[in-house]
C-alpha cells in the first residue's frame, strides 16, 4: 500500500509495509507518481525504507518518473534506499540517474512523523 503526503510543492511517497517494487505494484506506483510529476516544479521524495528489492519493472517505473521530472523541471529524490535496491540499480548502471537524499529537507519533522 502506497502512502502519499503533500506539503506545498513537495510530495512524499512511502510504503506502509515491507514489500518489493516489482511487476505486481510498480504499475500503480508509476501511474500515481507520474500524476504528481505532471505539475511543473514539483519535488517528489520516494521513501524506499520498506522496499527490500526492486525488479526490472520497478526500475522502469522509477526511470520513467525521473525522465518526466527532468522535462518538468522537477526533482525526484530517493530516500532510505536499501542495499538490495541500490544493487539492482547498479546492475543496470542506473544509480547515477537518481538523486539520493539522506534527509528530505523540504519536510518538517512533524510531516514525516504523521
C-alpha positions as CSV (number, residue, x, y, z in Angstrom):
1,X,0.0,0.0,0.0
2,X,1.4,3.4,-1.0
3,X,1.0,6.5,1.2
4,X,1.2,10.0,-0.2
5,X,1.7,13.1,1.8
6,X,1.8,16.6,0.3
7,X,3.3,19.8,1.7
8,X,3.2,22.8,-0.6
9,X,5.2,21.7,-3.7
10,X,6.8,18.7,-2.1
11,X,5.2,15.2,-2.1
12,X,6.4,12.2,0.0
13,X,5.6,8.8,-1.3
14,X,6.2,5.9,1.0
15,X,5.1,2.3,1.7
16,X,3.0,1.2,4.6
17,X,4.6,-2.3,4.9
18,X,7.6,-4.2,3.7
19,X,7.4,-5.1,0.0
20,X,9.3,-5.4,-3.2
21,X,8.9,-2.9,-6.0
22,X,8.1,-5.4,-8.7
23,X,5.7,-6.2,-11.6
24,X,2.8,-6.5,-9.1
25,X,2.9,-3.0,-7.8
26,X,5.2,-0.9,-10.0
27,X,2.4,0.0,-12.4
28,X,0.3,1.5,-9.7
29,X,3.3,3.4,-8.2
30,X,4.3,4.6,-11.6
31,X,0.9,6.0,-12.5
32,X,0.5,7.7,-9.2
33,X,4.0,9.3,-9.3
34,X,3.5,10.4,-12.9
35,X,0.3,12.1,-12.0
36,X,2.2,14.0,-9.3
37,X,5.1,14.9,-11.6
38,X,2.8,16.4,-14.3
39,X,2.8,19.6,-12.2
40,X,6.0,21.6,-13.0
41,X,8.5,22.4,-10.3
42,X,7.3,19.6,-8.0
43,X,9.6,17.9,-5.5
44,X,8.9,14.2,-5.2
45,X,10.6,12.2,-2.4
46,X,10.2,8.5,-2.6
47,X,10.9,6.8,0.8
48,X,12.1,3.3,0.0
49,X,12.8,2.3,3.6
50,X,10.3,-0.6,3.4
51,X,11.3,-1.8,-0.1
52,X,13.8,-4.6,0.1
53,X,14.2,-5.4,-3.6
54,X,13.3,-3.9,-7.0
55,X,12.9,-5.8,-10.3
56,X,13.2,-4.6,-13.9
57,X,9.6,-3.3,-13.9
58,X,10.2,-1.3,-10.7
59,X,13.4,0.2,-12.2
60,X,11.5,1.1,-15.3
61,X,8.8,2.9,-13.2
62,X,11.4,4.9,-11.4
63,X,13.3,5.8,-14.6
64,X,10.0,7.0,-16.3
65,X,9.3,9.3,-13.4
66,X,12.9,10.5,-13.4
67,X,12.6,11.4,-17.1
68,X,9.4,13.2,-16.5
69,X,10.9,15.1,-13.6
70,X,13.6,16.4,-15.9
71,X,11.2,17.5,-18.5
72,X,9.0,19.4,-16.0
73,X,12.0,20.9,-14.2
74,X,11.1,18.9,-11.1
75,X,13.1,16.9,-8.7
76,X,12.8,13.2,-7.9
77,X,14.7,12.2,-4.8
78,X,15.1,8.7,-3.4
79,X,15.3,8.3,0.4
80,X,16.2,5.4,2.7
81,X,17.5,3.2,-0.2
82,X,18.4,-0.3,1.0
83,X,21.4,-2.1,-0.3
84,X,19.3,-4.6,-2.4
85,X,17.6,-1.8,-4.2
86,X,20.9,0.0,-4.9
87,X,22.4,-3.2,-6.1
88,X,19.7,-3.6,-8.7
89,X,20.2,-0.1,-9.9
90,X,24.0,-0.6,-10.1
91,X,23.5,-3.8,-12.1
92,X,22.0,-1.7,-14.9
93,X,24.2,1.3,-14.3
94,X,21.1,3.4,-13.3
95,X,22.2,4.7,-9.9
96,X,23.8,7.8,-11.4
97,X,20.4,8.9,-12.8
98,X,18.9,9.4,-9.4
99,X,19.3,11.9,-6.6
100,X,19.7,10.1,-3.2
101,X,19.0,12.2,-0.2
102,X,19.9,11.4,3.4
103,X,17.2,13.5,4.9
104,X,14.2,15.1,3.0
105,X,15.0,18.7,3.9
106,X,11.8,20.3,2.5
107,X,9.7,18.4,5.0
108,X,9.3,19.3,8.6
109,X,9.9,16.6,11.1
110,X,6.2,16.8,12.0
111,X,5.1,15.9,8.5
112,X,7.4,12.9,8.3
113,X,6.0,11.6,11.6
114,X,2.4,11.8,10.5
